[in-house]
């Protein structure tokens, strides 16, 4: 066998392995996202889900943070299930004010 042919075979094998790992990672991310969506369907009413989707369009990072906190609060039993739009709005206000308190201020001298 030619050394170049061996290198090509090894390279092909590595590329196939990498492609398989990528596919597995993508599949795991998709499954996690589907599970999160299913949990949110159980936690939020239709109006509250619509509000969350509007937030996602404007501020995707904030929406992700809210989703994580909603799931955690629901698992701990700290929020009623299903959570209505009014309660969700109040929860959003609490989260927004908590985030504002944490912003550092830089004072230049």
N, CA, C and O of each residue as an XYZ file, in Angstrom:
436
protein
N       0.814     -1.182      0.000
C       0.000      0.000      0.000
C       0.863      1.252      0.000
O       1.945      1.308      0.584
N       0.345      2.213     -0.660
C       1.008      3.498     -0.799
C       0.734      4.346      0.458
O      -0.395      4.346      0.950
N       1.727      5.058      0.985
C       1.506      5.905      2.166
C       0.422      6.972      1.933
O      -0.317      7.323      2.853
N       0.338      7.473      0.724
C      -0.690      8.479      0.417
C      -2.094      7.867      0.513
O      -3.037      8.504      0.984
N      -2.204      6.627      0.058
C      -3.489      5.945      0.107
C      -3.903      5.693      1.556
O      -5.082      5.811      1.889
N      -2.961      5.354      2.408
C      -3.233      5.141      3.825
C      -3.711      6.445      4.471
O      -4.658      6.447      5.256
N      -3.049      7.542      4.134
C      -3.440      8.850      4.677
C      -4.863      9.206      4.242
O      -5.659      9.710      5.035
N      -5.169      8.935      2.969
C      -6.507      9.243      2.462
C      -7.571      8.433      3.188
O      -8.631      8.958      3.527
N      -7.288      7.148      3.430
C      -8.245      6.292      4.120
C      -8.473      6.761      5.560
O      -9.604      6.793      6.046
N      -7.377      7.123      6.229
C      -7.495      7.612      7.604
C      -8.297      8.912      7.645
O      -9.135      9.114      8.523
N      -8.022      9.781      6.684
C      -8.741     11.044      6.614
C     -10.228     10.816      6.368
O     -11.072     11.466      6.984
N     -10.539      9.905      5.478
C     -11.943      9.584      5.187
C     -12.630      9.009      6.426
O     -13.777      9.345      6.717
N     -11.919      8.138      7.155
C     -12.490      7.535      8.354
C     -12.750      8.603      9.418
O     -13.789      8.582     10.078
N     -11.814      9.530      9.586
C     -11.988     10.604     10.551
C     -13.154     11.513     10.166
O     -13.922     11.937     11.030
N     -13.287     11.810      8.887
C     -14.376     12.658      8.433
C     -15.729     11.985      8.663
O     -16.693     12.640      9.061
N     -15.798     10.677      8.410
C     -17.038      9.943      8.641
C     -17.393      9.935     10.127
O     -18.552     10.109     10.505
N     -16.376      9.729     10.960
C     -16.603      9.711     12.410
C     -17.089     11.079     12.892
O     -18.003     11.162     13.712
N     -16.486     12.136     12.389
C     -16.889     13.487     12.760
C     -18.319     13.777     12.307
O     -19.092     14.391     13.043
N     -18.665     13.346     11.122
C     -20.018     13.558     10.606
C     -21.045     12.813     11.465
O     -22.127     13.337     11.728
N     -20.717     11.613     11.893
C     -21.618     10.840     12.743
C     -21.795     11.512     14.103
O     -22.908     11.582     14.622
N     -20.692     12.007     14.681
C     -20.767     12.689     15.966
C     -21.604     13.955     15.860
O     -22.390     14.262     16.756
N     -21.436     14.685     14.769
C     -22.232     15.889     14.560
C     -23.709     15.553     14.465
O     -24.549     16.258     15.025
N     -24.019     14.500     13.771
C     -25.411     14.094     13.608
C     -26.011     13.695     14.954
O     -27.160     14.028     15.242
N     -25.249     12.991     15.771
C     -25.726     12.584     17.088
C     -25.959     13.825     17.958
O     -26.967     13.904     18.661
N     -25.044     14.787     17.917
C     -25.193     16.013     18.698
C     -26.426     16.802     18.253
O     -27.182     17.298     19.089
N     -26.624     16.917     16.961
C     -27.787     17.633     16.443
C     -29.078     16.944     16.864
O     -30.056     17.607     17.210
N     -29.083     15.637     16.834
C     -30.258     14.871     17.237
C     -30.556     15.094     18.720
O     -31.714     15.260     19.101
N     -29.521     15.097     19.552
C     -29.708     15.312     20.983
C     -30.251     16.715     21.251
O     -31.135     16.887     22.091
N     -29.731     17.712     20.548
C     -30.222     19.081     20.709
C     -31.681     19.191     20.281
O     -32.472     19.871     20.935
N     -32.032     18.538     19.207
C     -33.405     18.563     18.715
C     -34.353     17.910     19.718
O     -35.438     18.430     19.981
N     -33.947     16.780     20.270
C     -34.776     16.094     21.254
C     -34.959     16.939     22.511
O     -36.054     16.997     23.071
N     -33.886     17.594     22.954
C     -33.978     18.453     24.131
C     -34.921     19.625     23.869
O     -35.712     19.995     24.736
N     -34.836     20.200     22.693
C     -35.712     21.315     22.334
C     -37.175     20.863     22.290
O     -38.060     21.591     22.738
N     -37.430     19.673     21.754
C     -38.793     19.153     21.708
C     -39.346     18.889     23.106
O     -40.522     19.140     23.371
N     -38.500     18.384     23.995
C     -38.922     18.156     25.371
C     -39.246     19.470     26.070
O     -40.218     19.570     26.819
N     -38.410     20.483     25.811
C     -38.636     21.793     26.417
C     -39.953     22.384     25.920
O     -40.718     22.945     26.703
N     -40.216     22.260     24.624
C     -41.470     22.766     24.052
C     -42.679     22.050     24.661
O     -43.694     22.681     24.953
N     -42.568     20.738     24.850
C     -43.669     19.974     25.433
C     -43.931     20.420     26.875
O     -45.083     20.558     27.288
N     -42.869     20.642     27.627
C     -43.036     21.114     29.006
C     -43.683     22.491     29.038
O     -44.559     22.755     29.862
N     -43.246     23.365     28.138
C     -43.816     24.707     28.110
C     -45.291     24.674     27.706
O     -46.073     25.501     28.173
N     -45.677     23.736     26.850
C     -47.083     23.593     26.477
C     -47.926     23.214     27.693
O     -49.075     23.638     27.817
N     -47.349     22.417     28.584
C     -48.069     22.021     29.791
C     -48.109     23.158     30.813
O     -49.097     23.327     31.527
N     -47.031     23.931     30.876
C     -46.904     24.968     31.897
C     -47.725     26.214     31.560
O     -48.383     26.775     32.436
N     -47.691     26.650     30.300
C     -48.303     27.915     29.908
C     -49.620     27.705     29.171
O     -49.808     26.713     28.466
N     -50.531     28.669     29.351
C     -51.757     28.672     28.557
C     -51.422     29.184     27.162
O     -50.302     29.631     26.915
N     -52.375     29.121     26.263
C     -52.148     29.541     24.879
C     -51.764     31.017     24.805
O     -50.862     31.382     24.051
N     -52.438     31.870     25.580
C     -52.123     33.304     25.557
C     -50.713     33.565     26.075
O     -49.987     34.392     25.524
N     -50.330     32.861     27.129
C     -48.990     33.043     27.692
C     -47.921     32.551     26.710
O     -46.848     33.146     26.610
N     -48.215     31.466     25.987
C     -47.254     30.978     24.985
C     -47.097     31.990     23.853
O     -45.996     32.200     23.345
N     -48.202     32.611     23.466
C     -48.119     33.644     22.430
C     -47.249     34.806     22.894
O     -46.435     35.325     22.129
N     -47.425     35.213     24.156
C     -46.609     36.299     24.703
C     -45.132     35.900     24.688
O     -44.272     36.711     24.347
N     -44.843     34.673     25.053
C     -43.453     34.201     25.058
C     -42.872     34.203     23.644
O     -41.705     34.546     23.458
N     -43.660     33.829     22.663
C     -43.174     33.835     21.277
C     -42.903     35.251     20.792
O     -41.945     35.479     20.052
N     -43.736     36.207     21.199
C     -43.476     37.601     20.827
C     -42.201     38.100     21.484
O     -41.442     38.858     20.881
N     -41.964     37.679     22.711
C     -40.720     38.047     23.403
C     -39.537     37.421     22.679
O     -38.492     38.055     22.533
N     -39.693     36.181     22.225
C     -38.605     35.494     21.527
C     -38.210     36.242     20.251
O     -37.031     36.308     19.905
N     -39.201     36.804     19.557
C     -38.881     37.542     18.339
C     -38.098     38.812     18.643
O     -37.213     39.198     17.880
N     -38.424     39.461     19.756
C     -37.762     40.713     20.100
C     -36.438     40.493     20.826
O     -35.436     41.142     20.527
N     -36.452     39.559     21.793
C     -35.267     39.337     22.631
C     -35.073     37.841     22.867
O     -35.507     37.316     23.893
N     -34.420     37.144     21.922
C     -34.287     35.684     22.030
C     -33.542     35.214     23.287
O     -33.899     34.185     23.862
N     -32.523     35.949     23.716
C     -31.753     35.525     24.896
C     -32.625     35.596     26.147
O     -32.592     34.699     26.989
N     -33.403     36.670     26.260
C     -34.296     36.832     27.406
C     -35.361     35.735     27.405
O     -35.697     35.200     28.461
N     -35.890     35.400     26.239
C     -36.898     34.346     26.134
C     -36.333     33.005     26.592
O     -37.015     32.238     27.271
N     -35.093     32.727     26.221
C     -34.440     31.481     26.639
C     -34.292     31.441     28.159
O     -34.541     30.411     28.785
N     -33.890     32.556     28.741
C     -33.759     32.657     30.191
C     -35.109     32.432     30.868
O     -35.189     31.712     31.863
N     -36.159     33.037     30.340
C     -37.500     32.888     30.906
C     -37.959     31.439     30.816
O     -38.538     30.915     31.768
N     -37.707     30.789     29.689
C     -38.111     29.385     29.528
C     -37.446     28.503     30.571
O     -38.096     27.661     31.191
N     -36.159     28.698     30.761
C     -35.425     27.888     31.743
C     -35.987     28.110     33.142
O     -36.195     27.160     33.897
N     -36.232     29.380     33.481
C     -36.765     29.671     34.811
C     -38.181     29.119     34.989
O     -38.528     28.635     36.066
N     -38.991     29.190     33.940
C     -40.347     28.631     34.014
C     -40.313     27.130     34.297
O     -41.053     26.630     35.145
N     -39.457     26.429     33.586
C     -39.363     24.980     33.768
C     -38.884     24.655     35.175
O     -39.409     23.744     35.814
N     -37.893     25.390     35.660
C     -37.392     25.150     37.008
C     -38.459     25.424     38.061
O     -38.639     24.635     38.988
N     -39.168     26.548     37.917
C     -40.217     26.890     38.879
C     -41.354     25.866     38.858
O     -41.900     25.520     39.906
N     -41.702     25.390     37.684
C     -42.768     24.390     37.575
C     -42.338     23.073     38.215
O     -43.134     22.418     38.888
N     -41.089     22.688     38.007
C     -40.610     21.432     38.591
C     -40.549     21.515     40.109
O     -40.737     20.514     40.800
N     -40.284     22.719     40.629
C     -40.242     22.902     42.073
C     -41.625     23.128     42.667
O     -41.783     23.128     43.888
N     -42.627     23.322     41.813
C     -43.987     23.537     42.289
C     -44.238     24.943     42.797
O     -45.138     25.149     43.612
N     -43.472     25.904     42.342
C     -43.612     27.282     42.825
C     -44.564     28.139     41.985
O     -44.871     29.271     42.358
N     -45.025     27.611     40.867
C     -45.982     28.343     40.050
C     -47.169     27.434     39.759
O     -47.016     26.214     39.684
N     -48.352     28.025     39.595
C     -49.512     27.191     39.263
C     -49.430     26.715     37.820
O     -48.928     27.416     36.942
N     -49.935     25.509     37.598
C     -49.919     24.956     36.236
C     -51.361     24.720     35.830
O     -52.065     24.041     36.578
N     -51.847     25.205     34.744
C     -51.179     26.046     33.752
C     -51.106     27.496     34.222
O     -51.972     27.971     34.957
N     -50.080     28.173     33.794
C     -49.833     29.562     34.156
C     -50.533     30.455     33.143
O     -50.248     30.384     31.947
N     -51.447     31.296     33.616
C     -52.203     32.174     32.736
C     -51.385     33.372     32.285
O     -50.261     33.585     32.739
N     -51.962     34.137     31.397
C     -51.264     35.279     30.824
C     -50.968     36.340     31.878
O     -49.875     36.906     31.893
N     -51.935     36.618     32.766
C     -51.714     37.642     33.802
C     -50.588     37.238     34.747
O     -49.725     38.050     35.079
N     -50.602     35.985     35.173
C     -49.544     35.515     36.075
C     -48.189     35.497     35.370
O     -47.159     35.813     35.965
N     -48.213     35.124     34.102
C     -46.972     35.097     33.315
C     -46.420     36.505     33.159
O     -45.210     36.715     33.252
N     -47.296     37.463     32.925
C     -46.871     38.853     32.787
C     -46.232     39.347     34.089
O     -45.205     40.025     34.057
N     -46.834     39.012     35.227
C     -46.277     39.394     36.523
C     -44.913     38.742     36.737
O     -43.989     39.375     37.249
N     -44.792     37.484     36.346
C     -43.508     36.786     36.472
C     -42.446     37.435     35.592
O     -41.296     37.576     36.006
N     -42.826     37.829     34.389
C     -41.886     38.514     33.498
C     -41.395     39.819     34.103
O     -40.215     40.152     33.997
N     -42.294     40.554     34.734
C     -41.901     41.814     35.380
C     -40.905     41.561     36.500
O     -39.941     42.311     36.657
N     -41.134     40.505     37.283
C     -40.198     40.163     38.359
C     -38.818     39.805     37.796
O     -37.791     40.236     38.320
N     -38.812     39.019     36.731
C     -37.536     38.618     36.120
C     -36.814     39.831     35.549
O     -35.599     39.962     35.698
N     -37.564     40.723     34.890
C     -36.961     41.910     34.291
C     -36.374     42.825     35.357
O     -35.283     43.364     35.172
N     -37.083     43.009     36.476
C     -36.549     43.874     37.528
C     -35.342     43.227     38.204
O     -34.409     43.924     38.601
N     -35.354     41.921     38.334
C     -34.204     41.229     38.932
C     -32.977     41.372     38.042
O     -31.861     41.517     38.540
N     -33.177     41.332     36.729
C     -32.047     41.492     35.803
C     -31.511     42.912     35.832
O     -30.306     43.124     35.693
N     -32.392     43.885     36.012
C     -31.944     45.280     36.052
C     -31.101     45.548     37.281
O     -30.162     46.343     37.230
N     -31.424     44.895     38.383
C     -30.668     45.101     39.618
C     -29.235     44.601     39.498
O     -28.337     45.120     40.160
N     -29.022     43.608     38.667
C     -27.697     42.987     38.566
C     -26.745     43.705     37.612
O     -25.555     43.391     37.577
N     -27.247     44.649     36.850
C     -26.371     45.274     35.868
C     -25.330     46.119     36.589
O     -25.679     46.982     37.395
N     -24.066     45.880     36.305
C     -23.014     46.647     36.960
C     -22.924     48.055     36.407
O     -23.169     48.288     35.224
N     -22.580     48.970     37.252
C     -22.368     50.349     36.821
C     -20.872     50.617     36.854
O     -20.181     50.253     37.806
N     -20.392     51.248     35.817
C     -18.981     51.586     35.731
C     -18.865     53.085     35.964
O     -19.447     53.895     35.243
N     -18.107     53.426     36.979
C     -17.909     54.834     37.288
C     -16.473     55.182     36.932
O     -15.527     54.607     37.470
N     -16.330     56.112     36.039
C     -14.989     56.527     35.630
C     -14.571     57.755     36.422
O     -15.373     58.651     36.686
N     -13.331     57.775     36.784
C     -12.803     58.912     37.552
C     -11.706     59.579     36.786
O     -11.130     60.559     37.259
